[in-house]
Amino acid sequence: MPQWCRASPVGARERNSNGVPVLDIVYVLVAVAAFAVIGFVAWGVEKL
């Protein structure tokens, strides 16, 4: 089991109909949002 699974209070037991851990989807969305914010800030700084 990966380290982040044990660190999570929910665990990887929650699964959607496709069998993909729900937490994986959440982590992907958070990562995409973080990269989008970083990219937007960098783009804004370049405009100045």
Summary of the structure (lengths in Angstrom):
residues: 48
radius of gyration: 15.6
end to end distance: 46.1
largest distance: 47.0
contacts: 87
relative contact order: 0.10
helix: 65%
strand: 4%
